């Protein structure tokens, strides 16, 4: 997956049935698009392969939780595909009357790591959030997730807070924030 990619506009269906423009990344057979209900089981399997329940406890997303984000939450879930295989995903949450989007979670399947996919998912999430009128993106990451911390810091995010016992397993986190449109 090279560094060049195209960002054509596609349509995403919102909870209220309206359509909004979003982004699709096309490069070397890679497509980043809106998730649909048929993807939730595969997303839950990807989640289980990449996050141990013993280590992360209830923070591991189930198919039911993915379906919630798809159908009920004020959120957008995007998947990265190569052919029919889902290689990764990102969930972005939007709050009413807020100009801050929250990157709730992002994962790249182990065989697809090290090829720049996480960076592409993050860039698409940022462009989508900016398209929703958000001026900032925030996210939290475990203090032992050095790969995500490096991605954030290399993408213009600022480390803002240390969050003690943030996760269900009492793991600590860092909060990162980025002003969108600024590198």
Buried (B, 14 or more C-beta within 10 A) or exposed (E): BEEEBEEEEBEBEEEEEEEBEBBBBEBEEBBBBBBEEEBBEBBBEBBBEBBEEEEBBEBBBBBEBBBBBBEEBEBBBBBBBBEEEBBBBBBBBBEEEEEBBBBBBBBBBEEBBEBBBBBBBBBBBBBBBBBBEBBBBBBBBBBEBEEBBEBBEEBBBEEEEEBEEBBEBEBBBBBBBBEBEEE
